[in-house]
Amino acid sequence: MTNKTYTKLNFHSHTFCIWKEVPFNQIKDLKINYTSQSGSQYIFTAEGLYRISNHWGRVANCHWRLIPLTEFKNQNITVAFAQWTDFYSNDDTSKLFYVKVNRETKEVNFYHKLSADDNEKVVLRNAKDTAKTIRTIKEVLTQDDWAKYLQYDDLETLRSEIVNELVHTPKSFLEVKKTYLG
C-alpha cells in the first residue's frame, strides 16, 4: 500500500505527521506563506514545510506529534519541520496505528502503519483503541495497583510480559491479565 502524495494544498486535511522541532534561526530568512485561523504559521518548501505554532497533538482533524529538541510545553511557540513524505492519511475509525514502547525511558508512542519497517510485525488499531492501549501501557509501566490480584514472582518481569502482549497482540488488558490469575 502506498501513501497519498501530500502538498501545501492537502497536508492539513485528515493527516497524521511526526514533526521535528528545529531552531528558530533555521527560518530567519524564510517568508511566512500562510497563517491559519488559530494563528499557526506555515512556510512551504519543495521538501516539506515549517510550522510555527503553540499547539500540537490534535490539530483540527489531524494528529500532529512534535518531537521536541528539549522538554516541550504546549502554549510555547515552537518551530518544527516535516517533509511532505512524513504525512499519512488519518481517520478515527480505520486501523492505521501501531504502538511502540521504549522500556528504558518508559515512553509509549504510536506511529502510522505506512511508517513501519517491512520486517516489523505490528498490531494495527484505530485512533481510540490506540489511545486506550497507550494509557494502559503507561499504567502498567508506572503503577503497581493493576497487579494486585495477579500471581507472579517478579513484578518487573510481569510488567515486561504484559506490555509485550499489549503491543504485539490485539488482546485487551483484561484478556491479558486473566492469564495471570490463580
C-alpha positions in Angstrom: 0.0 0.0 0.0 1.4 3.4 -1.0 0.9 6.7 0.7 -1.0 9.5 -0.9 1.1 12.4 -2.1 0.8 15.5 0.2 1.4 19.1 -0.8 0.6 22.6 0.6 -2.9 22.1 -0.8 -3.9 19.0 1.3 -1.4 18.4 4.2 -3.9 19.9 6.6 -6.8 17.6 5.9 -7.1 14.3 7.9 -3.4 13.6 8.3 -1.0 12.1 10.8 2.5 13.5 11.0 5.5 13.5 13.3 7.2 16.9 13.2 10.7 17.6 14.3 11.5 20.8 16.2 14.1 23.0 14.7 15.8 26.2 16.0 14.1 29.5 15.1 17.3 30.7 13.3 16.6 28.0 10.7 13.7 30.0 9.3 15.1 33.5 9.9 15.5 34.2 6.1 12.2 32.5 5.0 8.9 34.1 4.3 5.6 33.0 6.0 3.3 31.6 3.3 0.2 31.1 5.3 -1.3 31.8 8.8 -4.2 29.7 10.0 -7.3 30.9 11.9 -5.7 29.6 15.1 -2.5 31.6 14.5 -0.2 28.9 13.3 2.2 30.0 10.6 3.5 27.9 7.7 6.4 28.1 5.4 6.3 25.9 2.3 9.4 24.5 0.7 10.0 21.9 -2.1 11.0 19.3 0.6 8.3 20.0 3.1 7.1 22.7 5.5 7.8 24.5 8.6 5.1 25.1 11.2 5.4 27.9 13.8 2.8 27.1 16.5 2.0 26.9 20.2 -0.2 23.8 19.9 0.5 20.3 18.8 -1.3 16.9 19.0 -4.9 17.0 17.9 -4.9 19.8 15.4 -8.4 20.2 13.7 -8.9 16.8 12.0 -5.2 15.9 12.1 -2.9 14.3 14.6 0.5 16.0 14.6 3.0 14.9 17.1 6.1 17.1 17.9 9.5 15.6 18.6 11.0 18.5 20.7 14.6 19.4 20.9 14.2 19.8 24.7 11.3 19.4 27.1 8.2 20.8 25.4 5.2 22.6 26.9 2.1 23.4 24.9 1.4 27.1 24.6 5.1 27.8 24.0 5.8 28.8 20.4 7.8 26.2 18.6 9.2 25.8 15.0 9.1 22.3 13.5 9.7 20.8 10.1 8.1 17.9 8.3 8.9 16.5 4.9 5.9 16.1 2.6 6.6 12.3 2.8 6.1 12.5 6.6 2.3 12.9 6.2 0.0 10.0 6.2 -3.8 9.6 5.9 -5.7 9.7 9.1 -9.2 9.0 10.3 -10.7 7.9 13.6 -12.1 4.6 12.5 -9.6 2.8 10.3 -6.9 0.6 11.8 -4.0 2.9 10.9 -1.8 2.9 14.0 0.6 0.8 16.0 2.3 1.3 19.4 6.0 1.2 20.3 7.5 1.3 23.8 10.9 2.4 24.9 11.3 0.4 28.0 14.3 2.4 29.3 12.6 5.8 29.2 9.1 4.3 29.7 7.9 6.3 26.7 5.0 5.0 24.7 4.1 6.4 21.3 2.1 5.5 18.2 3.0 5.5 14.6 1.2 5.3 11.3 1.2 1.8 9.6 2.8 3.2 6.5 5.9 4.2 8.5 6.6 0.7 9.8 9.6 -1.2 8.6 8.7 -4.0 6.2 10.1 -6.6 8.6 8.3 -5.1 11.6 5.3 -7.1 12.8 2.8 -4.7 14.1 -0.8 -4.8 15.5 -2.9 -2.1 14.0 -5.6 -0.3 15.9 -7.9 2.7 15.3 -7.2 6.0 17.0 -9.5 5.3 20.0 -8.1 1.8 20.7 -4.5 3.1 20.2 -5.1 5.9 22.8 -6.6 3.3 25.2 -3.7 0.9 24.7 -1.2 3.7 25.3 -2.9 4.7 28.6 -3.0 1.1 29.8 0.7 0.5 28.9 1.7 3.7 30.8 -0.3 2.5 33.8 1.5 -0.9 33.7 4.9 0.8 33.4 4.4 3.3 36.2 1.9 1.9 38.7 1.5 -1.2 40.8 -2.2 -1.4 41.6 -3.1 -3.3 38.4 -1.1 -6.3 39.6 -2.8 -6.6 43.0 -4.7 -9.9 42.3 -2.3 -11.5 39.8 0.2 -14.3 40.5 3.8 -13.6 39.6 7.3 -14.0 41.0 8.8 -10.7 39.8 6.9 -7.5 39.1 9.3 -6.2 36.5 9.2 -9.4 34.6 5.4 -9.3 34.7 5.4 -5.7 33.5 7.5 -6.6 30.6 5.4 -9.7 29.6 2.1 -7.7 29.8 3.5 -4.7 27.9 4.7 -7.1 25.3 1.3 -8.7 25.0 -0.4 -5.3 24.7 1.9 -4.1 22.0 2.1 -7.4 19.9 -1.4 -8.8 20.2 -4.9 -7.4 19.8 -5.8 -8.7 23.3 -7.4 -6.4 25.8 -5.8 -5.7 29.1 -8.5 -7.8 30.8 -7.7 -10.7 28.5 -4.0 -10.4 29.2 -4.5 -10.2 33.0 -6.7 -13.3 33.0 -3.7 -15.5 32.1 -2.0 -14.4 35.3 -4.9 -15.1 37.7 -4.6 -18.1 40.0 
